[in-house]
Amino acid sequence: MTAAAAKAQRGSMSKWMSGLACGAALAWLPGYSILIGVLLIPMMAVYMLDSNRGEVMARMMMPYAFAALVHPFHMLWDVDGSMEAAITLLMNPMTSVVGWCAAGGGWFVFELSIMGVKFTRQLQVRQRKIAITKELTAIAEEWDEQAEDNQKADIP
């Protein structure tokens, strides 16, 4: 079996296993699954809509969203994780707003870090350009001095 075929088989197997895990979670823990599903909608949207860096962006947003899930999970745990309690929690707009704003915070941090990296690279390129210009100027002056010396030596 070639490496590409093995990688494709592992990819399809992991998707199949992920689907099974999601189905099992939905069957055994419906309240928690619904809460997670609703609060992770921004990450799913970014993952599906951004073809260039959707997976990376979603991974950056995930810790922020999970941090916002702690309090609703605790409240759901207190009432035994029932579906009715999950729906009641989701009917409170602040639950969704806080979760989605936390995911937005992860997006914002990701964008700021990209801008910081670009800015740092621009500064490094500018410094390197200045250093090369100084080196070229020094070499040009050295060559000019050598050319003048050679012209003086050629004159009888």
DSSP file (Angstrom, degrees, kcal/mol; ACC not computed):
  #  RESIDUE AA STRUCTURE BP1 BP2  ACC     N-H-->O    O-->H-N    N-H-->O    O-->H-N    TCO  KAPPA ALPHA  PHI   PSI    X-CA   Y-CA   Z-CA
    1    1 A M              0   0    0      0, 0.0     2,-0.0     0, 0.0     0, 0.0   0.000 360.0 360.0 360.0 134.0    0.0    0.0    0.0
    2    2 A T     >  -     0   0    0      1,-0.1     4,-2.2     4,-0.0     5,-0.2  -0.285 360.0-113.4 -76.1 164.4    1.4    3.4   -0.9
    3    3 A A  H  > S+     0   0    0      1,-0.2     4,-2.4     2,-0.2     5,-0.2   0.886 116.4  52.4 -65.9 -38.3    1.9    6.2    1.6
    4    4 A A  H  > S+     0   0    0      2,-0.2     4,-2.3     1,-0.2    -1,-0.2   0.898 110.2  48.2 -65.9 -39.5   -0.8    8.3   -0.1
    5    5 A A  H  > S+     0   0    0      2,-0.2     4,-2.3     1,-0.2    -1,-0.2   0.898 111.7  49.8 -67.2 -39.4   -3.4    5.5    0.0
    6    6 A A  H  X S+     0   0    0     -4,-2.2     4,-2.3     2,-0.2    -2,-0.2   0.899 111.2  49.2 -64.9 -39.9   -2.6    4.8    3.7
    7    7 A K  H  X S+     0   0    0     -4,-2.4     4,-2.3     2,-0.2    -2,-0.2   0.906 111.4  48.9 -66.5 -40.6   -3.0    8.5    4.5
    8    8 A A  H  X S+     0   0    0     -4,-2.3     4,-2.2     2,-0.2    -2,-0.2   0.887 111.2  50.3 -64.5 -38.9   -6.3    8.7    2.7
    9    9 A Q  H  X S+     0   0    0     -4,-2.3     4,-2.2     2,-0.2    -2,-0.2   0.906 111.0  48.4 -66.8 -41.2   -7.5    5.6    4.5
   10   10 A R  H  X S+     0   0    0     -4,-2.3     4,-2.6     2,-0.2    -2,-0.2   0.893 110.6  52.5 -64.8 -38.5   -6.5    7.0    7.9
   11   11 A G  H  X S+     0   0    0     -4,-2.3     4,-1.9     2,-0.2    -2,-0.2   0.916 112.0  43.7 -63.5 -43.8   -8.3   10.3    7.0
   12   12 A S  H  X S+     0   0    0     -4,-2.2     4,-2.0     1,-0.2    -1,-0.2   0.861 113.8  52.1 -70.2 -33.8  -11.5    8.6    6.1
   13   13 A M  H  X S+     0   0    0     -4,-2.2     4,-2.5     2,-0.2    -2,-0.2   0.896 109.0  49.6 -68.3 -39.2  -11.3    6.3    9.2
   14   14 A S  H  X S+     0   0    0     -4,-2.6     4,-2.5     2,-0.2    -2,-0.2   0.885 110.7  50.1 -68.6 -36.2  -10.8    9.3   11.5
   15   15 A K  H  X S+     0   0    0     -4,-1.9     4,-2.2     2,-0.2    -1,-0.2   0.910 111.5  49.1 -65.1 -40.2  -13.8   11.1   10.0
   16   16 A W  H  X S+     0   0    0     -4,-2.0     4,-2.0     2,-0.2    -2,-0.2   0.917 112.9  46.5 -64.2 -43.9  -15.8    7.9   10.5
   17   17 A M  H  X S+     0   0    0     -4,-2.5     4,-2.6     2,-0.2    -2,-0.2   0.878 110.6  53.0 -67.6 -37.7  -14.7    7.6   14.1
   18   18 A S  H  X S+     0   0    0     -4,-2.5     4,-2.5     2,-0.2    -1,-0.2   0.906 108.8  50.3 -63.2 -40.6  -15.4   11.3   14.7
   19   19 A G  H  X S+     0   0    0     -4,-2.2     4,-2.4     2,-0.2    -2,-0.2   0.899 110.6  49.2 -63.0 -41.1  -18.9   10.9   13.4
   20   20 A L  H  X S+     0   0    0     -4,-2.0     4,-2.6     2,-0.2    -2,-0.2   0.917 111.2  49.6 -63.3 -43.2  -19.4    7.9   15.7
   21   21 A A  H  X S+     0   0    0     -4,-2.6     4,-2.5     2,-0.2    -2,-0.2   0.910 111.7  48.3 -63.5 -42.5  -18.1    9.8   18.7
   22   22 A C  H  X S+     0   0    0     -4,-2.5     4,-2.4     2,-0.2    -1,-0.2   0.912 112.4  48.9 -64.3 -41.8  -20.4   12.8   17.9
   23   23 A G  H  X S+     0   0    0     -4,-2.4     4,-1.9     2,-0.2    -2,-0.2   0.907 112.0  48.5 -63.6 -41.8  -23.4   10.4   17.5
   24   24 A A  H  X S+     0   0    0     -4,-2.6     4,-2.9     2,-0.2     5,-0.4   0.912 111.9  49.1 -65.1 -42.1  -22.6    8.7   20.8
   25   25 A A  H  X S+     0   0    0     -4,-2.5     4,-2.6     1,-0.2     8,-0.3   0.906 111.2  49.9 -63.8 -40.8  -22.2   12.0   22.6
   26   26 A L  H  < S+     0   0    0     -4,-2.4    -1,-0.2    -5,-0.2    -2,-0.2   0.858 115.0  44.3 -66.3 -33.9  -25.5   13.2   21.2
   27   27 A A  H  < S+     0   0    0     -4,-1.9    -2,-0.2    -5,-0.2    -1,-0.2   0.906 125.0  30.4 -76.6 -42.2  -27.3   10.0   22.3
   28   28 A W  H  < S+     0   0    0     -4,-2.9    -3,-0.2     1,-0.2    -2,-0.2   0.807 134.1  25.6 -90.3 -30.9  -25.8    9.7   25.8
   29   29 A L     X  +     0   0    0     -4,-2.6     4,-2.4    -5,-0.4    -1,-0.2  -0.526  67.1 158.1-130.5  65.5  -25.3   13.4   26.7
   30   30 A P  H  > S+     0   0    0      0, 0.0     4,-2.5     0, 0.0     5,-0.2   0.861  73.3  53.7 -64.3 -35.6  -27.8   15.4   24.6
   31   31 A G  H  > S+     0   0    0     50,-0.7     4,-2.1     2,-0.2     5,-0.1   0.942 113.3  41.8 -63.6 -47.4  -27.8   18.4   26.9
   32   32 A Y  H  > S+     0   0    0     49,-0.3     4,-2.7     2,-0.2     5,-0.2   0.890 114.1  52.9 -66.2 -39.5  -24.0   18.8   26.8
   33   33 A S  H  X S+     0   0    0     -4,-2.4     4,-2.8    -8,-0.3    -2,-0.2   0.910 110.0  47.1 -64.3 -42.6  -23.9   18.1   23.1
   34   34 A I  H  X S+     0   0    0     -4,-2.5     4,-2.5    -5,-0.2     5,-0.2   0.928 112.9  49.5 -64.6 -44.5  -26.5   20.8   22.2
   35   35 A L  H  X S+     0   0    0     -4,-2.1     4,-2.1    -5,-0.2    -2,-0.2   0.927 114.3  44.6 -60.8 -46.0  -24.7   23.3   24.4
   36   36 A I  H  X S+     0   0    0     -4,-2.7     4,-1.6     1,-0.2    -2,-0.2   0.931 112.7  52.5 -63.5 -45.6  -21.3   22.6   22.8
   37   37 A G  H  < S+     0   0    0     -4,-2.8    -2,-0.2    -5,-0.2    -1,-0.2   0.904 112.1  43.8 -58.8 -44.5  -22.8   22.6   19.3
   38   38 A V  H >< S+     0   0    0     -4,-2.5     3,-1.2     1,-0.2    -1,-0.2   0.916 115.3  47.4 -69.9 -42.3  -24.5   26.0   19.7
   39   39 A L  H 3< S+     0   0    0     -4,-2.1    -1,-0.2     1,-0.2    -2,-0.2   0.676 110.9  52.3 -76.7 -14.8  -21.5   27.7   21.3
   40   40 A L  T 3X S+     0   0    0     -4,-1.6     4,-2.1    -5,-0.2    -1,-0.2   0.286  75.8 105.6-101.3  11.2  -19.1   26.3   18.8
   41   41 A I  H <> S+     0   0    0     -3,-1.2     4,-2.6     1,-0.2     5,-0.2   0.897  76.1  55.5 -56.9 -42.9  -21.0   27.6   15.8
   42   42 A P  H  > S+     0   0    0      0, 0.0     4,-2.4     0, 0.0    -1,-0.2   0.907 108.9  47.6 -59.5 -38.9  -18.6   30.4   15.1
   43   43 A M  H  > S+     0   0    0      2,-0.2     4,-2.6    -3,-0.2    -2,-0.2   0.902 111.6  49.7 -68.3 -39.5  -15.7   27.9   14.9
   44   44 A M  H  X S+     0   0    0     -4,-2.1     4,-2.1     2,-0.2    -1,-0.2   0.905 111.2  50.0 -64.8 -39.3  -17.6   25.6   12.6
   45   45 A A  H  X S+     0   0    0     -4,-2.6     4,-2.7     2,-0.2     5,-0.3   0.926 112.5  46.2 -64.6 -44.3  -18.5   28.6   10.3
   46   46 A V  H  X S+     0   0    0     -4,-2.4     4,-2.2     1,-0.2    -2,-0.2   0.916 111.9  51.8 -63.9 -42.4  -14.8   29.7   10.2
   47   47 A Y  H  < S+     0   0    0     -4,-2.6    -1,-0.2     1,-0.2    -2,-0.2   0.891 117.4  38.0 -61.3 -40.4  -13.7   26.2    9.5
   48   48 A M  H  < S+     0   0    0     -4,-2.1    -2,-0.2    -5,-0.2    -1,-0.2   0.835 121.9  40.9 -82.0 -32.9  -16.1   25.8    6.6
   49   49 A L  H  < S+     0   0    0     -4,-2.7     2,-1.0    -5,-0.2    -3,-0.2   0.793 101.5  67.7 -90.7 -29.2  -15.9   29.3    5.1
   50   50 A D     X  +     0   0    0     -4,-2.2     4,-1.3    -5,-0.3     5,-0.2  -0.791  56.6 179.0 -97.5 101.5  -12.2   30.1    5.3
   51   51 A S  T  4 S+     0   0    0     -2,-1.0    -1,-0.2     2,-0.2     4,-0.1   0.794  74.7  51.6 -74.4 -27.3  -10.5   27.8    2.8
   52   52 A N  T  4 S-     0   0    0      1,-0.1    -1,-0.2     2,-0.1     4,-0.1   0.950 134.1  -3.2 -76.9 -49.9   -7.0   29.2    3.4
   53   53 A R  T  > S+     0   0    0     -7,-0.1     4,-2.6     1,-0.1     5,-0.2   0.005  87.3 124.3-136.2  30.8   -6.6   29.1    7.1
   54   54 A G  H  X S+     0   0    0     -4,-1.3     4,-2.5     1,-0.2     5,-0.2   0.891  78.4  47.5 -62.3 -42.5   -9.9   27.9    8.5
   55   55 A E  H  > S+     0   0    0      2,-0.2     4,-2.1     1,-0.2    -1,-0.2   0.912 114.4  46.5 -67.6 -41.5   -8.5   24.9   10.5
   56   56 A V  H  > S+     0   0    0      2,-0.2     4,-1.7     1,-0.2    -2,-0.2   0.913 113.7  49.1 -65.8 -42.5   -5.8   27.0   12.0
   57   57 A M  H  X S+     0   0    0     -4,-2.6     4,-2.0     1,-0.2    -2,-0.2   0.916 110.4  50.3 -63.6 -43.3   -8.2   29.8   12.9
   58   58 A A  H  X S+     0   0    0     -4,-2.5     4,-1.7     1,-0.2    -1,-0.2   0.891 108.9  52.4 -63.7 -38.9  -10.6   27.3   14.5
   59   59 A R  H  < S+     0   0    0     -4,-2.1    -1,-0.2     1,-0.2    -2,-0.2   0.855 110.0  49.0 -64.9 -33.2   -7.9   25.8   16.5
   60   60 A M  H  < S+     0   0    0     -4,-1.7     4,-0.5     1,-0.2    -2,-0.2   0.844 113.1  46.9 -73.0 -33.5   -6.9   29.2   17.8
   61   61 A M  H  X S+     0   0    0     -4,-2.0     4,-2.1     1,-0.2     3,-0.3   0.756  95.0  79.0 -78.0 -24.8  -10.5   30.1   18.7
   62   62 A M  H  X S+     0   0    0     -4,-1.7     4,-2.8     1,-0.2     5,-0.3   0.884  89.0  49.7 -59.0 -47.8  -11.2   26.8   20.5
   63   63 A P  H  > S+     0   0    0      0, 0.0     4,-1.9     0, 0.0    -1,-0.2   0.886 112.1  49.9 -61.3 -35.0   -9.5   27.5   23.8
   64   64 A Y  H  > S+     0   0    0     -4,-0.5     4,-1.6    -3,-0.3    -2,-0.2   0.925 112.6  46.2 -67.5 -43.5  -11.3   30.8   24.2
   65   65 A A  H  X S+     0   0    0     -4,-2.1     4,-1.0     1,-0.2    -1,-0.2   0.902 112.1  50.7 -66.3 -40.5  -14.7   29.2   23.4
   66   66 A F  H  X S+     0   0    0     -4,-2.8     4,-0.6     1,-0.2    -1,-0.2   0.851 106.5  55.6 -67.7 -32.1  -14.0   26.3   25.8
   67   67 A A  H >< S+     0   0    0     -4,-1.9     3,-0.8    -5,-0.3     4,-0.4   0.886 107.7  49.3 -64.4 -36.5  -13.1   28.8   28.5
   68   68 A A  H 3< S+     0   0    0     -4,-1.6    -1,-0.2     1,-0.2     3,-0.2   0.714 104.4  61.0 -73.9 -19.2  -16.5   30.4   28.0
   69   69 A L  H 3X S+     0   0    0     -4,-1.0     4,-2.5     1,-0.2     5,-0.2   0.629  82.7  83.3 -79.7 -13.7  -18.2   27.0   28.2
   70   70 A V  H <X S+     0   0    0     -3,-0.8     4,-2.3    -4,-0.6    -1,-0.2   0.936  92.2  43.1 -60.1 -50.5  -17.0   26.4   31.8
   71   71 A H  H  > S+     0   0    0     -4,-0.4     4,-2.5    -3,-0.2     5,-0.2   0.939 115.5  47.0 -65.9 -47.7  -19.7   28.3   33.5
   72   72 A P  H  > S+     0   0    0      0, 0.0     4,-2.4     0, 0.0    -1,-0.2   0.897 112.8  51.4 -61.3 -36.2  -22.6   27.0   31.4
   73   73 A F  H  X S+     0   0    0     -4,-2.5     4,-2.5     2,-0.2    -2,-0.2   0.912 109.7  49.7 -63.1 -41.3  -21.2   23.4   31.8
   74   74 A H  H  X S+     0   0    0     -4,-2.3     4,-1.9    -5,-0.2    -1,-0.2   0.914 111.8  47.8 -64.4 -42.1  -21.1   23.9   35.6
   75   75 A M  H  X S+     0   0    0     -4,-2.5     4,-0.8     1,-0.2    -1,-0.2   0.891 113.3  48.2 -65.6 -37.9  -24.7   25.1   35.6
   76   76 A L  H  <>S+     0   0    0     -4,-2.4     5,-3.0    -5,-0.2     3,-0.5   0.860 108.7  54.3 -69.2 -35.6  -25.8   22.2   33.4
   77   77 A W  H ><5S+     0   0    0     -4,-2.5     3,-1.7     1,-0.2    -2,-0.2   0.881 101.5  59.2 -64.2 -38.9  -23.9   19.8   35.7
   78   78 A D  H 3<5S+     0   0    0     -4,-1.9    -1,-0.2     1,-0.3    -2,-0.2   0.782 108.9  43.9 -62.6 -27.0  -25.8   21.1   38.7
   79   79 A V  T ><5S-     0   0    0     -4,-0.8     3,-0.9    -3,-0.5    -1,-0.3  -0.018 123.7-101.0-109.6  29.8  -29.1   20.1   37.1
   80   80 A D  T < 5 -     0   0    0     -3,-1.7    -3,-0.2     1,-0.2    -2,-0.1   0.650  59.2 -81.1  64.4  20.7  -27.9   16.7   35.9
   81   81 A G  T 3 <S+     0   0    0     -5,-3.0   -50,-0.7     1,-0.2   -49,-0.3   0.790  72.0 172.1  65.2  31.8  -27.3   17.7   32.3
   82   82 A S    <>  -     0   0    0     -3,-0.9     4,-1.9    -6,-0.3    -1,-0.2  -0.319  43.1-121.6 -74.4 158.5  -30.9   17.4   31.1
   83   83 A M  H  > S+     0   0    0      1,-0.2     4,-2.4     2,-0.2     5,-0.2   0.867 112.9  55.0 -66.0 -37.4  -32.0   18.6   27.7
   84   84 A E  H  > S+     0   0    0      1,-0.2     4,-2.4     2,-0.2    -1,-0.2   0.897 107.5  49.5 -63.9 -40.3  -34.5   21.0   29.2
   85   85 A A  H  > S+     0   0    0      2,-0.2     4,-2.6     1,-0.2    -1,-0.2   0.892 109.9  51.3 -66.3 -38.8  -31.8   22.6   31.3
   86   86 A A  H  X S+     0   0    0     -4,-1.9     4,-2.3     2,-0.2    -2,-0.2   0.917 111.4  47.0 -63.9 -42.5  -29.5   23.0   28.2
   87   87 A I  H  X S+     0   0    0     -4,-2.4     4,-1.6     2,-0.2    -2,-0.2   0.894 111.3  51.8 -66.5 -38.8  -32.3   24.6   26.3
   88   88 A T  H  X S+     0   0    0     -4,-2.4     4,-0.8     2,-0.2    -2,-0.2   0.914 110.3  49.0 -62.5 -42.5  -33.1   26.9   29.2
   89   89 A L  H >< S+     0   0    0     -4,-2.6     3,-0.7     1,-0.2     6,-0.4   0.909 111.9  48.6 -62.0 -41.5  -29.4   27.9   29.3
   90   90 A L  H 3< S+     0   0    0     -4,-2.3    -1,-0.2     1,-0.2     6,-0.2   0.745 101.2  63.9 -73.6 -22.0  -29.4   28.6   25.6
   91   91 A M  H 3< S+     0   0    0     -4,-1.6    -1,-0.2    -5,-0.2    -2,-0.2   0.738  84.4  85.8 -71.8 -21.7  -32.6   30.7   25.8
   92   92 A N  S XX S-     0   0    0     -4,-0.8     3,-1.3    -3,-0.7     4,-0.9  -0.723  77.0-150.5 -76.8 114.9  -30.6   33.1   28.0
   93   93 A P  H 3> S+     0   0    0      0, 0.0     4,-2.7     0, 0.0     5,-0.2   0.783  89.2  66.8 -62.7 -25.8  -28.9   35.3   25.3
   94   94 A M  H 3> S+     0   0    0      1,-0.2     4,-2.6     2,-0.2     5,-0.3   0.826  93.6  59.7 -66.2 -29.1  -25.9   36.0   27.5
   95   95 A T  H <> S+     0   0    0     -3,-1.3     4,-1.9    -6,-0.4    -1,-0.2   0.957 112.7  36.8 -61.8 -50.2  -24.8   32.4   27.3
   96   96 A S  H  X S+     0   0    0     -4,-0.9     4,-3.0    -6,-0.2     5,-0.3   0.901 116.5  53.3 -69.4 -40.9  -24.5   32.5   23.5
   97   97 A V  H  X S+     0   0    0     -4,-2.7     4,-2.6     1,-0.2     5,-0.2   0.931 111.2  45.5 -61.8 -45.8  -23.2   36.0   23.5
   98   98 A V  H  X S+     0   0    0     -4,-2.6     4,-2.1    -5,-0.2    -1,-0.2   0.926 115.3  47.3 -64.6 -43.9  -20.4   35.3   25.9
   99   99 A G  H  X S+     0   0    0     -4,-1.9     4,-1.9    -5,-0.3    -2,-0.2   0.920 115.5  43.9 -63.5 -44.1  -19.4   32.1   24.1
  100  100 A W  H  X S+     0   0    0     -4,-3.0     4,-2.2     2,-0.2    -1,-0.2   0.860 112.9  51.8 -71.7 -35.1  -19.5   33.7   20.7
  101  101 A C  H  X S+     0   0    0     -4,-2.6     4,-2.1    -5,-0.3    -1,-0.2   0.864 107.7  53.3 -67.9 -34.3  -17.6   36.7   21.9
  102  102 A A  H  X S+     0   0    0     -4,-2.1     4,-1.8     2,-0.2    -2,-0.2   0.920 109.3  47.9 -64.7 -42.4  -14.9   34.5   23.4
  103  103 A A  H  X S+     0   0    0     -4,-1.9     4,-2.0     1,-0.2    -2,-0.2   0.889 110.5  52.6 -64.0 -37.9  -14.5   32.7   20.0
  104  104 A G  H  X S+     0   0    0     -4,-2.2     4,-2.6     1,-0.2    -2,-0.2   0.850 104.9  55.9 -63.7 -34.3  -14.3   36.2   18.5
  105  105 A G  H  X S+     0   0    0     -4,-2.1     4,-2.5     2,-0.2    -1,-0.2   0.893 105.9  50.6 -64.0 -39.2  -11.6   37.0   20.9
  106  106 A G  H  X S+     0   0    0     -4,-1.8     4,-2.1     2,-0.2    -2,-0.2   0.900 110.7  49.3 -63.6 -40.6   -9.6   34.0   19.7
  107  107 A W  H  X S+     0   0    0     -4,-2.0     4,-2.5     2,-0.2    -2,-0.2   0.921 111.1  50.1 -62.0 -44.0  -10.1   35.2   16.2
  108  108 A F  H  X S+     0   0    0     -4,-2.6     4,-2.6     1,-0.2    -2,-0.2   0.904 109.8  49.8 -62.8 -43.1   -8.9   38.7   17.2
  109  109 A V  H  X S+     0   0    0     -4,-2.5     4,-2.4     2,-0.2    -1,-0.2   0.902 110.8  51.0 -62.6 -40.5   -5.8   37.4   18.9
  110  110 A F  H  X S+     0   0    0     -4,-2.1     4,-2.0     2,-0.2    -2,-0.2   0.931 111.7  46.2 -62.4 -46.1   -5.0   35.3   15.8
  111  111 A E  H  X S+     0   0    0     -4,-2.5     4,-2.4     1,-0.2    -2,-0.2   0.900 112.3  51.0 -65.0 -40.4   -5.3   38.3   13.5
  112  112 A L  H  X S+     0   0    0     -4,-2.6     4,-2.5     1,-0.2    -1,-0.2   0.899 109.1  51.0 -63.7 -39.4   -3.2   40.5   15.9
  113  113 A S  H  X S+     0   0    0     -4,-2.4     4,-2.2     2,-0.2    -1,-0.2   0.886 109.5  50.3 -66.9 -36.9   -0.5   37.9   16.0
  114  114 A I  H  X S+     0   0    0     -4,-2.0     4,-2.4     2,-0.2    -2,-0.2   0.926 111.8  47.8 -64.5 -43.8   -0.4   37.7   12.2
  115  115 A M  H  X S+     0   0    0     -4,-2.4     4,-2.6     1,-0.2    -2,-0.2   0.897 111.0  51.8 -63.4 -39.4   -0.2   41.5   12.0
  116  116 A G  H  X S+     0   0    0     -4,-2.5     4,-2.5     2,-0.2    -1,-0.2   0.899 110.0  48.5 -63.4 -40.9    2.6   41.4   14.6
  117  117 A V  H  X S+     0   0    0     -4,-2.2     4,-2.5     2,-0.2    -2,-0.2   0.924 112.5  48.3 -65.2 -43.6    4.6   38.8   12.6
  118  118 A K  H  X S+     0   0    0     -4,-2.4     4,-2.3     2,-0.2    -2,-0.2   0.919 112.3  48.9 -62.5 -43.4    4.2   40.8    9.4
  119  119 A F  H  X S+     0   0    0     -4,-2.6     4,-2.2     2,-0.2    -2,-0.2   0.913 111.5  49.4 -62.8 -43.5    5.3   44.0   11.1
  120  120 A T  H  X S+     0   0    0     -4,-2.5     4,-2.3     1,-0.2    -2,-0.2   0.908 111.0  49.7 -62.8 -42.4    8.3   42.3   12.7
  121  121 A R  H  X S+     0   0    0     -4,-2.5     4,-2.6     2,-0.2    -1,-0.2   0.893 108.9  52.3 -64.4 -39.5    9.3   40.9    9.3
  122  122 A Q  H  X S+     0   0    0     -4,-2.3     4,-2.5     2,-0.2    -1,-0.2   0.912 109.9  48.8 -63.1 -41.3    9.0   44.3    7.7
  123  123 A L  H  X S+     0   0    0     -4,-2.2     4,-2.5     2,-0.2    -2,-0.2   0.914 111.5  49.6 -63.7 -41.7   11.3   45.8   10.3
  124  124 A Q  H  X S+     0   0    0     -4,-2.3     4,-2.4     2,-0.2    -2,-0.2   0.903 111.6  48.5 -63.6 -41.5   13.8   43.0    9.8
  125  125 A V  H  X S+     0   0    0     -4,-2.6     4,-2.4     2,-0.2    -2,-0.2   0.908 111.4  50.3 -65.2 -41.5   13.7   43.5    6.0
  126  126 A R  H  X S+     0   0    0     -4,-2.5     4,-2.2     2,-0.2    -2,-0.2   0.920 111.9  47.2 -63.0 -43.7   14.2   47.2    6.4
  127  127 A Q  H  X S+     0   0    0     -4,-2.5     4,-2.2     1,-0.2    -2,-0.2   0.905 112.8  49.2 -64.1 -41.0   17.1   46.8    8.8
  128  128 A R  H  X S+     0   0    0     -4,-2.4     4,-2.4     1,-0.2    -2,-0.2   0.884 109.6  52.3 -65.1 -38.3   18.7   44.2    6.4
  129  129 A K  H  X S+     0   0    0     -4,-2.4     4,-2.3     2,-0.2    -2,-0.2   0.901 109.5  49.0 -64.4 -41.6   18.2   46.6    3.5
  130  130 A I  H  X S+     0   0    0     -4,-2.2     4,-2.2     2,-0.2    -2,-0.2   0.912 111.7  49.4 -64.0 -42.6   20.0   49.4    5.4
  131  131 A A  H  X S+     0   0    0     -4,-2.2     4,-2.2     2,-0.2    -2,-0.2   0.908 112.0  47.6 -64.5 -41.9   22.9   47.1    6.3
  132  132 A I  H  X S+     0   0    0     -4,-2.4     4,-2.7     2,-0.2    -1,-0.2   0.896 110.2  52.9 -66.0 -39.7   23.2   46.0    2.6
  133  133 A T  H  X S+     0   0    0     -4,-2.3     4,-2.4     2,-0.2    -2,-0.2   0.913 109.6  48.6 -61.7 -42.7   23.1   49.6    1.4
  134  134 A K  H  X S+     0   0    0     -4,-2.2     4,-2.5     2,-0.2    -2,-0.2   0.916 112.0  49.0 -63.0 -42.9   25.9   50.5    3.8
  135  135 A E  H  X S+     0   0    0     -4,-2.2     4,-2.4     2,-0.2    -2,-0.2   0.913 112.0  48.5 -62.9 -42.7   28.0   47.6    2.7
  136  136 A L  H  X S+     0   0    0     -4,-2.7     4,-2.6     2,-0.2    -2,-0.2   0.889 110.9  50.7 -65.0 -39.3   27.4   48.4   -1.0
  137  137 A T  H  X S+     0   0    0     -4,-2.4     4,-2.4     2,-0.2    -2,-0.2   0.925 111.2  48.3 -63.4 -44.5   28.4   52.1   -0.3
  138  138 A A  H  X S+     0   0    0     -4,-2.5     4,-2.1     1,-0.2    -2,-0.2   0.910 113.3  47.2 -63.5 -41.8   31.6   51.0    1.4
  139  139 A I  H  X S+     0   0    0     -4,-2.4     4,-2.5     2,-0.2    -2,-0.2   0.902 111.2  51.5 -66.5 -40.9   32.5   48.6   -1.4
  140  140 A A  H  X S+     0   0    0     -4,-2.6     4,-2.3     2,-0.2    -2,-0.2   0.910 110.7  48.1 -63.8 -41.4   31.7   51.3   -4.1
  141  141 A E  H  X S+     0   0    0     -4,-2.4     4,-2.3     2,-0.2    -1,-0.2   0.904 111.6  50.6 -64.1 -40.7   34.0   53.8   -2.3
  142  142 A E  H  X S+     0   0    0     -4,-2.1     4,-2.1     1,-0.2    -2,-0.2   0.911 111.7  47.0 -62.8 -43.0   36.7   51.2   -2.0
  143  143 A W  H  X S+     0   0    0     -4,-2.5     4,-2.5     2,-0.2    -1,-0.2   0.881 110.0  53.4 -67.8 -37.5   36.5   50.4   -5.7
  144  144 A D  H  X S+     0   0    0     -4,-2.3     4,-2.3     2,-0.2    -2,-0.2   0.916 109.3  49.1 -62.9 -42.1   36.5   54.1   -6.6
  145  145 A E  H  X S+     0   0    0     -4,-2.3     4,-2.2     1,-0.2    -2,-0.2   0.909 112.2  48.0 -63.1 -41.8   39.7   54.6   -4.6
  146  146 A Q  H  X S+     0   0    0     -4,-2.1     4,-2.3     2,-0.2    -2,-0.2   0.877 110.0  52.4 -66.4 -37.7   41.3   51.6   -6.3
  147  147 A A  H  X S+     0   0    0     -4,-2.5     4,-2.1     2,-0.2    -2,-0.2   0.911 109.9  48.6 -65.3 -41.5   40.3   52.9   -9.7
  148  148 A E  H  X S+     0   0    0     -4,-2.3     4,-2.1     2,-0.2    -2,-0.2   0.906 111.4  49.9 -65.0 -40.5   41.8   56.3   -8.9
  149  149 A D  H  X S+     0   0    0     -4,-2.2     4,-2.0     1,-0.2    -2,-0.2   0.902 110.7  49.8 -63.2 -40.6   45.1   54.6   -7.8
  150  150 A N  H  X S+     0   0    0     -4,-2.3     4,-1.5     1,-0.2    -1,-0.2   0.877 110.0  50.8 -66.7 -37.2   45.2   52.5  -11.0
  151  151 A Q  H  X S+     0   0    0     -4,-2.1     4,-1.1     2,-0.2    -1,-0.2   0.897 110.6  48.8 -67.7 -38.8   44.6   55.6  -13.1
  152  152 A K  H  < S+     0   0    0     -4,-2.1    -2,-0.2     1,-0.2    -1,-0.2   0.867 111.1  50.5 -66.5 -36.6   47.5   57.5  -11.3
  153  153 A A  H  < S+     0   0    0     -4,-2.0    -1,-0.2     1,-0.2    -2,-0.2   0.810 107.8  53.5 -72.5 -28.2   49.8   54.5  -11.8
  154  154 A D  H  < S+     0   0    0     -4,-1.5    -1,-0.2    -5,-0.1    -2,-0.2   0.743  88.6  89.9 -77.8 -23.2   48.9   54.3  -15.5
  155  155 A I     <        0   0    0     -4,-1.1    -4,-0.0    -3,-0.2     0, 0.0  -0.624 360.0 360.0 -77.4 124.8   49.9   57.9  -16.2
  156  156 A P              0   0    0      0, 0.0    -1,-0.1     0, 0.0    -4,-0.0   0.489 360.0 360.0 -79.8 360.0   53.6   58.2  -17.1
